[in-house]
């Protein structure tokens, strides 16, 4: 789990006495944070766990040089203080690396700390193991193992998130390559998981810390601008809150009001999604009203407070979110509205009680704390049941599993009803087919349509909150490939993929029988060597794919027979070269190195880039998804069929690639800036003016080193938006062009965009 951050002990120039004092100080802070562990027995158990961990890690140091024991103490501190778990979780956090790293066994843990602690430590130890298979993403498979432990005890996952949070807080001591890999993995898996488990504060910190390593310049820029605008923001919040505070006080509410600034990562996401600079992100903060009231008055008091707010500021009817009547699946409860301030600025106001606020910040732990009073106590259990259902499908690949799981993590939710009035929670965008699979896998597999509010609708019909849905089935119906185009829930996708795979496997077995029978009748060898040559030559990914094509008449057995007969007479590499490099004149002498020629044909030609730890010049292609140019921070990604592809570090697909396929990522950097042109996309916006297009194209054509590939402009209500594709030499060249375009009259903003 934390193995990458360990390093052998270094005794020289270390004040061991000072370290002992610091370890003791941190331990005392932990005991103070363990508020729920007040009994002598519980404190003694924590002390025992601390002593065992201290002894186990006494000769180990982290990459930063500090004693390794600092890490388990910090994880236990997060578990106690920031998540709010009790003694058992604190003990397990202190011991989470002991079984993995020392001679101590699970039986020792069971004897010293009881069966429940041993079970959780076992779950944490299982997570840390990574399956080493070349055809499976190590990170994705590891993530699947993490979720499998949910079936045992949810505290396993909460401690794992605390472990990742502390590793992210101390990531500065790692190498840049490790920083990028760990930060990407955190963004891809751990932040969404923390969000789904209701750990809002931790999710936000994980995202911000990850961004500081994946996009350090952007992160610093946003932090700096937030600091610069802080005073002005606070003045606005005080002025906006003043009449609300006065009215709530008059009505004898017990309350506090906070101004919550949007996280750095949220601001970055909005800037990127809408293609706007920091100055145009208007919803930088929200006002939060936290009421102190007894449980029985919560709903009424929140709506009374809403009435007070709307007495002073006009609300937007489209932006009211009532998560008090129907809480989110992760237990989140709050009333959100967006109102117009006196300065003409929209402001989000969140109204909740102190109980709701604690659940929003600390998630599951606080949810359990209030469980006896909470009528929606089954929400988390229902979500965990769905996770377990997805895990039952062992046949799907780890990557498919992670993608299906992530589908539901950030989704807004809708609430629909069965014909009997039972409430079902689904992600926004869910269809009638998603609803059918949510009822039961067999119902989904045989679904032919649905009645929504007594009106017949197709499988792809998108549901809305409040819909009443009746599923129509037929025993003759079976899952189809096009269903994957419109279902949105992980459960539906995984079940459909599984059914299609099973059907394809049966057909593939029939194809295998056809091929083997034909080869046997011709007395031709059909062994591993013959199969591999055939797959490579005809560009099939696997033998089952070949057999499937044969069974469905998309590929003929006689092509295999002809190929294998020719392969006996002609050089294998000559045949492969002829296939990859068609059109060679008859009799032309083959290049000396057949293999290199074939590889070059597959990968494309090289430019001025060096790749890998030893900075070699290797062949590569530039990725179309982000169009990197010299000067961009880049990395290489080893693809299956197209050699090495170069991506920008901030490519839209970078986080997923680095998280799922870290072992296929290689270093890459530009070494020189030769006169080679690279394609870059620019988005230009401004006020529509006479001759604006002509003025923009003049600036571009005046730079003799810039050529345009395409240009398109669209105007609406006096505002224009232009998309221009230009060829430039490097990032400096592009920056100069952007600055020159910004000087054109009526142009407001110029940005680089990623995709063609």
LUMKOLRO-685788 format. One record per residue (C-alpha): x, y, z. Coordinates in steps of 0.25 Angstrom, whole numbers, padded with zeros to 4 digits, always signed. Example, Ala and Ser with C-alpha at 12.3 -4.5 7.8 and 13.67 -1.06 7.14 Angstrom:
2
+0049-0018+0031;+0055-0004+0029;
// end
This chain:
756
+0000+0000+0000;+0011+0010+0004;+0022+0002-0001;+0027+0012-0011;+0030+0022-0001;+0039+0014+0008;+0054+0014+0008;+0065+0007+0016;+0069+0014+0030;+0079+0025+0029;+0085+0027+0043;+0096+0038+0040;+0093+0052+0044;+0080+0049+0051;+0075+0054+0065;+0069+0041+0070;+0065+0048+0083;+0057+0059+0076;+0051+0048+0067;+0046+0040+0079;+0040+0053+0085;+0033+0056+0071;+0027+0042+0071;+0022+0043+0085;+0016+0057+0082;+0009+0051+0069;+0003+0040+0077;-0002+0049+0088;-0010+0057+0077;-0015+0044+0072;-0021+0040+0086;-0027+0054+0086;-0034+0052+0073;-0039+0039+0077;-0051+0045+0084;-0060+0033+0083;-0049+0024+0090;-0051+0029+0104;-0050+0016+0112;-0037+0011+0118;-0038-0002+0110;-0039+0006+0097;-0028+0015+0100;-0019+0003+0104;-0023-0004+0091;-0018+0008+0083;-0006+0009+0091;-0003-0006+0089;-0005-0004+0074;+0004+0008+0074;+0015+0000+0081;+0014-0012+0071;+0015-0002+0059;+0027+0005+0065;+0034-0008+0067;+0031-0013+0053;+0035+0000+0046;+0047+0004+0055;+0058+0002+0044;+0050+0008+0033;+0050+0022+0027;+0041+0028+0016;+0047+0035+0004;+0047+0048+0011;+0056+0042+0021;+0046+0043+0033;+0043+0031+0041;+0033+0021+0035;+0024+0021+0047;+0020+0036+0044;+0012+0030+0033;+0003+0020+0041;+0001+0030+0052;-0003+0041+0041;-0013+0031+0035;-0019+0027+0048;-0020+0042+0051;-0028+0044+0038;-0037+0032+0041;-0040+0038+0055;-0041+0053+0053;-0045+0055+0038;-0054+0042+0036;-0058+0041+0050;-0057+0026+0052;-0055+0019+0065;-0044+0010+0073;-0044-0002+0063;-0042+0006+0051;-0031+0014+0058;-0024+0001+0062;-0025-0004+0048;-0019+0009+0042;-0007+0008+0052;-0005-0006+0047;-0009-0006+0033;+0006-0009+0028;+0010-0018+0039;+0006-0032+0033;+0011-0028+0019;+0025-0023+0024;+0028-0032+0036;+0028-0046+0041;+0015-0044+0048;+0004-0052+0043;-0011-0050+0043;-0012-0060+0054;-0004-0051+0063;-0013-0039+0060;-0025-0047+0063;-0019-0052+0077;-0014-0038+0080;-0026-0029+0075;-0038-0038+0072;-0044-0045+0060;-0051-0032+0055;-0037-0024+0054;-0031-0036+0048;-0042-0037+0037;-0040-0022+0034;-0024-0023+0034;-0026-0035+0024;-0034-0027+0015;-0024-0016+0015;-0013-0026+0012;-0020-0032+0001;-0022-0018-0006;-0007-0015-0005;-0004-0027-0014;-0004-0024-0029;-0007-0035-0040;+0005-0035-0049;-0002-0039-0063;+0003-0032-0076;-0011-0033-0082;-0018-0026-0070;-0016-0012-0064;-0010-0014-0050;-0017-0002-0045;-0030-0006-0050;-0029-0020-0044;-0024-0014-0031;-0036-0005-0030;-0046-0017-0033;-0039-0024-0021;-0041-0011-0012;-0056-0012-0015;-0057-0027-0012;-0053-0024+0002;-0066-0015+0003;-0073-0028+0005;-0065-0030+0018;-0065-0017+0025;-0066-0003+0019;-0055+0002+0029;-0045-0005+0020;-0048+0005+0008;-0049+0017+0018;-0035+0014+0024;-0029+0012+0009;-0034+0026+0005;-0028+0031+0018;-0015+0024+0014;-0015+0030+0000;-0018+0044+0006;-0006+0044+0014;+0003+0039+0003;-0003+0050-0006;+0001+0060+0005;+0015+0055+0005;+0017+0052-0010;+0027+0063-0011;+0038+0053-0007;+0035+0044-0019;+0041+0044-0033;+0034+0053-0044;+0030+0040-0051;+0024+0034-0038;+0017+0047-0035;+0010+0047-0048;+0006+0033-0048;+0001+0033-0033;-0006+0047-0035;-0013+0042-0048;-0018+0029-0041;-0023+0037-0029;-0031+0046-0039;-0036+0034-0047;-0040+0025-0035;-0039+0030-0021;-0045+0044-0022;-0058+0039-0029;-0059+0027-0018;-0057+0037-0007;-0068+0046-0013;-0077+0034-0014;-0075+0030+0000;-0079+0044+0004;-0065+0049+0008;-0066+0063+0002;-0055+0069+0009;-0045+0058+0006;-0050+0057-0008;-0047+0072-0010;-0033+0071-0004;-0029+0059-0013;-0033+0066-0025;-0026+0079-0022;-0013+0071-0018;-0014+0063-0031;-0015+0075-0039;-0003+0082-0033;+0005+0070-0038;-0002+0067-0052;-0003+0082-0055;+0006+0090-0046;+0006+0103-0054;-0009+0104-0055;-0011+0100-0040;-0001+0111-0036;-0008+0121-0045;-0022+0118-0039;-0017+0118-0025;-0010+0132-0027;-0023+0138-0033;-0031+0133-0022;-0022+0140-0012;-0023+0153-0020;-0038+0153-0020;-0040+0148-0006;-0042+0162+0001;-0052+0166-0010;-0060+0152-0009;-0061+0153+0007;-0066+0168+0005;-0077+0162-0004;-0081+0151+0005;-0082+0160+0017;-0091+0169+0010;-0099+0158+0004;-0101+0151+0017;-0104+0163+0026;-0119+0164+0023;-0121+0149+0024;-0113+0148+0038;-0122+0160+0043;-0135+0153+0039;-0131+0139+0044;-0127+0145+0058;-0140+0152+0059;-0147+0139+0057;-0139+0132+0068;-0131+0122+0059;-0118+0116+0065;-0109+0117+0052;-0096+0120+0046;-0093+0125+0032;-0080+0121+0024;-0075+0126+0011;-0069+0113+0004;-0059+0116-0007;-0060+0106-0019;-0048+0097-0019;-0036+0099-0029;-0039+0086-0036;-0054+0090-0038;-0050+0104-0044;-0040+0097-0053;-0050+0087-0058;-0060+0099-0061;-0049+0107-0068;-0046+0095-0077;-0060+0090-0080;-0065+0104-0084;-0052+0109-0090;-0052+0121-0081;-0041+0129-0073;-0041+0130-0057;-0048+0144-0058;-0060+0138-0065;-0063+0128-0054;-0074+0135-0046;-0078+0124-0036;-0065+0124-0029;-0072+0122-0015;-0085+0118-0009;-0092+0123+0004;-0095+0112+0014;-0106+0113+0025;-0104+0103+0036;-0116+0102+0046;-0115+0096+0060;-0128+0089+0063;-0134+0076+0068;-0136+0065+0058;-0151+0066+0058;-0151+0081+0053;-0140+0079+0042;-0149+0079+0030;-0158+0090+0034;-0146+0099+0039;-0139+0098+0026;-0151+0102+0018;-0153+0114+0027;-0139+0118+0025;-0141+0117+0010;-0153+0126+0011;-0144+0136+0019;-0133+0136+0008;-0144+0137-0003;-0150+0149+0004;-0137+0157+0000;-0132+0151-0012;-0140+0145-0024;-0137+0130-0027;-0135+0123-0040;-0147+0113-0040;-0138+0103-0049;-0127+0103-0039;-0135+0098-0026;-0129+0084-0021;-0137+0077-0010;-0128+0067-0004;-0135+0067+0009;-0148+0060+0005;-0140+0050-0004;-0125+0049+0000;-0114+0045-0009;-0109+0031-0009;-0097+0034-0001;-0106+0040+0010;-0104+0055+0006;-0115+0064+0011;-0116+0079+0008;-0125+0089+0001;-0118+0097-0010;-0124+0109-0017;-0117+0119-0026;-0122+0134-0024;-0119+0147-0031;-0111+0157-0022;-0113+0172-0022;-0100+0173-0031;-0106+0165-0042;-0098+0152-0039;-0104+0138-0036;-0100+0133-0023;-0102+0118-0018;-0108+0117-0004;-0108+0103+0003;-0117+0101+0015;-0115+0089+0024;-0114+0086+0039;-0101+0083+0047;-0105+0068+0046;-0106+0069+0031;-0093+0077+0030;-0085+0066+0038;-0090+0055+0029;-0087+0064+0016;-0072+0066+0021;-0069+0053+0028;-0078+0043+0020;-0081+0029+0024;-0075+0030+0038;-0085+0042+0042;-0096+0034+0035;-0094+0023+0044;-0093+0032+0056;-0107+0037+0053;-0113+0024+0048;-0123+0022+0059;-0130+0035+0056;-0129+0035+0041;-0141+0029+0033;-0132+0028+0021;-0122+0019+0027;-0123+0008+0016;-0117+0018+0005;-0102+0014+0007;-0106-0001+0009;-0113-0001-0004;-0101+0005-0011;-0092-0005-0006;-0101-0016-0010;-0101-0010-0024;-0085-0011-0024;-0086-0025-0019;-0095-0029-0031;-0085-0023-0041;-0074-0031-0034;-0082-0044-0036;-0078-0043-0051;-0064-0048-0051;-0064-0050-0066;-0062-0035-0069;-0048-0030-0070;-0043-0021-0059;-0043-0009-0068;-0057-0011-0073;-0061-0012-0058;-0054+0001-0054;-0061+0008-0066;-0075+0003-0062;-0073+0006-0048;-0068+0020-0050;-0081+0023-0059;-0089+0024-0046;-0079+0032-0037;-0081+0046-0041;-0095+0045-0046;-0107+0054-0042;-0118+0045-0038;-0133+0044-0042;-0144+0037-0034;-0154+0028-0041;-0165+0019-0036;-0169+0004-0039;-0184+0002-0042;-0186-0002-0027;-0180+0012-0023;-0166+0007-0019;-0156+0018-0020;-0143+0015-0029;-0131+0024-0030;-0124+0024-0043;-0113+0033-0049;-0118+0045-0058;-0119+0041-0072;-0124+0026-0068;-0133+0020-0078;-0145+0010-0077;-0135-0001-0080;-0126+0003-0068;-0138+0003-0059;-0141-0011-0064;-0127-0016-0061;-0128-0009-0047;-0141-0017-0044;-0133-0030-0048;-0123-0035-0058;-0133-0045-0064;-0144-0034-0065;-0133-0025-0073;-0129-0036-0082;-0143-0039-0087;-0148-0025-0087;-0155-0021-0100;-0160-0007-0095;-0167+0000-0084;-0179+0008-0080;-0175+0022-0074;-0187+0029-0067;-0196+0018-0075;-0190+0023-0088;-0183+0012-0097;-0168+0016-0099;-0156+0010-0105;-0144+0004-0098;-0136+0016-0100;-0146+0026-0094;-0139+0035-0084;-0146+0035-0070;-0149+0048-0062;-0151+0049-0047;-0165+0045-0043;-0167+0036-0054;-0175+0023-0051;-0169+0011-0060;-0175-0002-0063;-0165-0012-0071;-0170-0020-0082;-0163-0033-0085;-0162-0045-0095;-0156-0059-0093;-0151-0058-0107;-0143-0045-0105;-0128-0045-0102;-0117-0034-0100;-0113-0027-0113;-0100-0019-0116;-0107-0006-0119;-0112-0006-0104;-0099-0001-0100;-0101+0012-0107;-0112+0017-0098;-0111+0010-0084;-0103+0018-0074;-0103+0010-0061;-0091+0001-0058;-0100-0011-0055;-0107-0010-0068;-0094-0009-0076;-0087-0020-0069;-0099-0030-0071;-0101-0027-0085;-0086-0028-0088;-0086-0042-0081;-0098-0047-0089;-0092-0042-0102;-0078-0049-0098;-0085-0062-0095;-0093-0062-0108;-0080-0059-0116;-0072-0070-0108;-0082-0080-0113;-0081-0075-0127;-0066-0075-0126;-0066-0089-0122;-0074-0093-0134;-0064-0086-0143;-0052-0093-0136;-0059-0106-0139;-0060-0102-0154;-0045-0098-0155;-0040-0110-0148;-0049-0120-0156;-0044-0113-0169;-0029-0114-0165;-0031-0128-0161;-0037-0132-0175;-0025-0125-0182;-0015-0131-0173;-0009-0118-0169;-0003-0114-0156;-0012-0105-0147;-0003-0103-0135;+0001-0091-0127;+0012-0086-0138;+0002-0087-0149;-0009-0080-0141;+0000-0068-0137;+0005-0066-0151;-0009-0066-0156;-0014-0056-0145;-0002-0046-0148;-0003-0047-0163;-0018-0045-0163;-0017-0035-0152;-0027-0042-0142;-0025-0039-0127;-0028-0053-0123;-0032-0067-0127;-0046-0066-0122;-0048-0053-0131;-0043-0061-0143;-0052-0073-0140;-0064-0063-0138;-0062-0057-0152;-0061-0071-0158;-0074-0075-0152;-0081-0063-0156;-0076-0064-0171;-0068-0051-0169;-0055-0058-0172;-0053-0071-0180;-0045-0083-0176;-0039-0084-0190;-0031-0071-0187;-0024-0078-0176;-0021-0090-0184;-0015-0081-0196;-0007-0073-0186;-0001-0085-0179;+0003-0092-0192;+0010-0079-0197;+0017-0078-0184;+0024-0091-0186;+0029-0086-0199;+0032-0071-0196;+0040-0064-0184;+0030-0061-0173;+0036-0046-0171;+0035-0044-0187;+0021-0048-0186;+0018-0039-0175;+0026-0027-0181;+0018-0029-0194;+0005-0028-0186;+0009-0015-0178;+0017-0009-0190;+0008-0012-0202;+0012-0007-0216;+0026-0010-0217;+0031-0012-0231;+0033-0027-0235;+0047-0032-0233;+0051-0020-0225;+0062-0024-0215;+0056-0025-0201;+0063-0016-0190;+0074-0023-0182;+0067-0022-0169;+0053-0028-0171;+0048-0026-0157;+0052-0012-0155;+0045-0008-0168;+0032-0015-0164;+0033-0008-0150;+0035+0006-0157;+0023+0004-0166;+0014+0001-0154;+0020+0012-0145;+0022+0024-0155;+0034+0033-0156;+0042+0040-0145;+0044+0054-0142;+0052+0062-0132;+0048+0055-0119;+0055+0046-0109;+0048+0035-0102;+0051+0026-0090;+0060+0026-0078;+0072+0026-0087;+0067+0037-0096;+0067+0029-0109;+0062+0034-0122;+0051+0024-0126;+0040+0024-0136;+0026+0030-0131;+0013+0037-0135;+0007+0049-0130;-0007+0046-0123;-0019+0053-0130;-0026+0055-0117;-0017+0066-0112;-0008+0070-0124;+0005+0072-0116;+0015+0081-0122;+0030+0084-0118;+0030+0091-0104;+0018+0084-0099;+0021+0075-0087;+0019+0061-0093;+0020+0046-0090;+0020+0034-0099;+0010+0023-0098;+0013+0009-0104;+0000+0005-0112;-0003-0009-0116;-0003-0007-0132;+0003+0007-0134;+0016+0007-0127;+0019+0019-0118;+0009+0031-0118;+0012+0044-0112;+0002+0051-0103;+0002+0065-0096;+0003+0063-0081;-0011+0071-0080;-0017+0062-0091;-0032+0059-0088;-0028+0044-0088;-0015+0045-0080;-0021+0043-0066;-0028+0030-0070;-0016+0025-0078;-0006+0028-0066;-0015+0021-0056;-0019+0009-0064;-0006+0006-0072;+0005+0013-0064;+0014+0001-0068;+0012+0006-0083;+0016+0020-0081;+0030+0025-0085;+0037+0038-0083;+0038+0047-0095;+0043+0061-0097;+0047+0070-0109;+0062+0072-0111;+0062+0082-0122;+0052+0091-0130;+0055+0088-0145;+0046+0095-0156;+0035+0085-0155;+0021+0089-0154;+0011+0084-0144;-0004+0085-0144;-0011+0093-0133;-0025+0098-0131;-0029+0112-0126;-0043+0116-0121;-0045+0131-0123;-0057+0139-0117;-0061+0153-0117;-0072+0164-0121;-0076+0163-0136;-0070+0174-0144;-0069+0178-0159;-0057+0172-0165;-0053+0164-0152;-0050+0151-0160;-0041+0158-0170;-0034+0165-0158;-0031+0151-0151;-0026+0145-0164;-0017+0156-0167;-0010+0154-0154;-0008+0140-0157;-0004+0142-0171;+0006+0153-0167;+0014+0142-0160;+0021+0135-0171;+0023+0122-0163;+0009+0120-0160;-0001+0113-0170;-0016+0111-0167;-0022+0097-0169;-0036+0101-0167;-0044+0113-0161;-0059+0114-0157;-0067+0125-0151;-0081+0126-0145;-0088+0138-0140;-0100+0139-0131;-0106+0152-0124;-0094+0160-0127;-0084+0150-0121;-0075+0142-0131;-0067+0129-0128;-0056+0124-0138;-0049+0111-0139;-0036+0112-0146;-0026+0100-0149;-0012+0106-0151;+0002+0100-0153;+0013+0105-0144;+0027+0101-0140;+0026+0100-0124;+0019+0106-0112;+0027+0119-0112;+0022+0121-0127;+0008+0118-0123;+0008+0127-0111;+0013+0139-0120;+0002+0136-0130;-0009+0136-0118;-0003+0149-0113;-0004+0156-0126;-0018+0151-0129;-0022+0157-0115;-0018+0170-0120;-0028+0170-0131;-0040+0180-0129;-0053+0173-0124;-0045+0160-0120;-0047+0157-0105;-0041+0143-0103;-0032+0133-0111;-0030+0119-0105;-0023+0106-0110;-0033+0094-0111;-0029+0080-0111;-0037+0072-0121;-0038+0074-0136;
// end
